Amino acid sequence: MNQIVIKDHAILGDLPKGISFSEQTLTIAKKTYFEDPIKITLRDDNNESLEIVVEESSEVKIILEIASEDLDLNSYEIKLTAKQNSKVNYLLVCDLASKDAKIHHYFVAERDAQMDLIGGFVSNILNAKMNAKLVGEGANVELRAVAISSTDHKQVIDIEIIHAAPNSRGTMHNIAIANKNGKVVLNGVEKILKGMKKADAYQSLKGIIASDDAIIEVNPILLIDEYDVKAGHGATIGKLDENSLYYLMSRGLNRKDAERLMINGFLNPIISEIDDEPLRERFVELVNQRL
């Protein structure tokens, strides 16, 4: 795996071939293919902005790790642009202890670009935005987010996909999990602008309540200003299925372990994307601590 560490707006160590960094912008060169993922770590930078540009016809998987034990204000602004005919897999793992944390993501997909975007949020008090704008015809964005809150945690996650090009496709599948007295507010918004014919939009929001004191709000919103499109959405909130829990418990698991097993099953599509083994183990540990 290629490793990039950024501290105080500077790169620590050497950059992999095909990547450059200038004025807080990380650029993947045109027609570059990375077989191994690129892991980017923002180290101890609690008020940080970073732009990533994947140039034309390049292919890359990026893992961005943002973690801080600082309890003061944490504020991050990340922009990722996929140029024409590029292919980008992107995974965010966010673990912030701050009582006032903000992380805003802006994604741009140009003509025929493909973006598979995943956000994993296990922070304490967090306001997060993931905004994807499809600006080129044939752009395709899949966006998945999961937020897990437990004791005294509150996370507000705003997910938005904007179709600003015809023949574009955007899907989102988001999961909120709350335990103890944790709270998650999950907003999913998909917009199809006027004239963006043949756009295809779909979103699903799912809330899993693991405690009687937990609170989850899911708000699916479709804003459509064009007739010749496809669009749909679904939203559910509920507890884990009792029949499934009973089955697992009949096989020797106690209730807590059965609940953890089921929830980890929901999260597996995200967990399996974390190629960095220590980071994957830490993410799973954080999730299970909250359950």
C-alpha positions, 0 to 999 in steps of 0.5 A, a space after each residue: 500500500 502507498 502511504 502519504 502523511 500530511 502534517 502542517 500542510 506538508 508531506 512527510 517523506 516521499 510521494 509515490 510516482 505519479 502523484 504531486 502536491 502543491 498548495 494543499 492540492 494532491 494531484 494524480 497524474 493523467 493516465 495513471 493506474 495504481 494497483 495498490 490503494 493510496 492511504 492518506 493520513 492527516 496527522 494532528 491537523 485539526 483545522 485542515 483543507 485538502 484537495 485531491 484531483 484525479 486527472 483524466 483516464 486515471 484509476 485509483 483507490 484512496 483511503 483517507 484517515 482522519 483521527 484526533 484526540 483533541 477535544 477542541 474545535 476540529 474542522 476539515 474541508 476535503 474536495 475530490 475531483 474525478 476528471 473525464 473517464 477516471 475511476 475513483 474508489 474513496 474510503 473515509 474513516 473518521 474518528 474524532 473525539 472533539 465535542 465540536 467537529 465538522 468535516 465537509 466533503 465535496 466531490 465532483 464527477 466529470 464526463 464518464 467519471 466513476 466514483 465509488 464513495 464511502 464514509 465511515 463515521 465513528 466520531 463523538 459530536 460531529 456535523 458531516 457533509 458529503 456533497 457529490 456533484 455530477 457535472 459531466 454527461 455519463 458521470 456515475 457516483 455511488 455514495 455509501 455512508 455509515 454513522 455509529 453513535 453511542 453514549 452521549 454521542 450526536 452525529 448529523 450526517 448530510 448526504 447530497 447528490 446533485 445531477 448537473 449533467 444529463 445521462 448521469 447516475 447517482 445512488 446512495 445507501 446510508 446506514 445509521 446505528 445508535 446505541 445507549 443514548 446516542 443520536 444520529 440524524 441522517 439526511 439524504 438529498 438528491 437533486 436533478 436539475 432542469 434539463 438533465 434528461 435521462 438522469 437516474 437517482 436512487 437513495 436508501 436510508 436505514 436506521 438501526 436502533 440498538 437501545 430504547 434510549 437511542 434516537 435516529 432520524 432519517 430524512 430522504 428527500 428527492 428534488 426533481 426539476 425534470 420529467 425524463 428521469 428515473 428516481 426512487 427512494 426508501 427509508 426504514 428505522 427499526 430494531 434488529 430482527 428478533 427472529 434472527 437474534 433468536 436463531 443466533 442465540 440458539 446457536 450458542 451466542 449471547 444476545 450482545 454477541 448476536 447483535 454485534 454479529 448482525 450489525 457487523 454484517 450490515 457494515 461488512 461492505 464498508 469494512 471489507 473495503 479497508 485494505 489497511 489491516 491495522 486501520 480495519 482492526 481499529 475501525 471494527 474495534 471502535 464499532 464494537 465498543 459502541 455496541 
